[in-house]
Structures are given as structure tokens and as C-alpha cells.
């Protein structure tokens, strides 16, 4: 299925379940302003949420904090468009 087969205003929530996106979801997740939330856009949103959680955990000391810090750096690099 390519983007031309996805109806405008729909969002993928779980596997093939498609529901109508709210205006707030479209505003938050629609990165290319086409009025649709693609699988890539939804994936990037989820990646950003996981990245933020790893950043929180990284503030803790010990092995868990160090592992979370490393995961945060990797996810942050994947999530950001900025090449620096």
C-alpha cells in the first residue's frame, strides 16, 4: 500500500487498524503537511516518545542510567533531521 491508497485524515494506530485522526493528531504528527499521517510519520512520533523516556532514565546513576544515556544518544541521532 502506498500513500496514494491512504485516505486523507487517517492515522494508523495498530497494525491495519485505521481510525480518523483528530485535528490535534494531524497537527502533531503530519510532518510534510499533506493532511495525512503516514506510517513513517507515526514511527518517528513513537521513536521520539521512546527517546524522551530514555533521556529521563539517563538522569539516574548506575548501569541503567548509562545504558539509557547510550540508547538516548542513538535514538536522538535517528530521530533528528539535523546532520550535526
N, C-alpha and C positions, 0 to 999 in steps of 0.2 A: 504494500500500500504506500503510495507516495502522497505528498502534501496535497495534490490536486484532488485526492479522493476523500479528504477530511473536510467535513462541513465546517463552515465558519462558526466560531464561538464555542467549539467543543474542546474538552480537555480530557486527556487520558488520566484516569485515577488508578486503575489496577488492571493489568493485562489488557484485555479487549473491551473492558467496560468504558463506555463513553458517556459522559454527562455534560450538560450545558454548563459552561464556565460562567462564573459571576463576573460582573464588570471589574471587581477588585482583583480577581484572579488573572483576568486578561491583562490588566494594567501592570500587575506584578511580574507575571511570567512571560508575556509576549515581548521578546527581546527585539524582534525585527518589525514590530508594529504592523503586522499583517492581519490582525484581528483573530488569530488562531494561536493556540498553544501546541507546539509540535512536541514530538517525543524528545527531541534534543533539548528544547527549552525546559520541559518538565524534568529531564535528567539533570540539567545544570542547576535547576532550583533545588532538587534533592541533594545534589553534591554540595551546594552552598550551605544547606542546613547541617549536613554531617560535618563540614569544615568548621562551622561555627561551634558545634558541640566539641570537637577535638581541641579547638582553641581554648574553650572553657576548662576542659580537663587538663590541658597542658600547664595550667597555672599551679597545679598540685605538684608537690615534690615527689621524688622517688621514681621508680621504674615506670609506673603508669603515666606519670606526668611527662617523662622523657619520650615514651612511645607515642603519646598523644601529640606532643610537640612535633615529632617527626612526621606523623600522619597529617597533621595540620599543614605543615610546610608542603608536603606532596599534593594534598588536596587543593591548597591555595594556589599552587602553581598550575594545576589542571583547570581550576575554576576561573582564573583571571585571564582576561584578554591581553593585559599589559605584558609585553615581552620582557620587561626588566626584571 
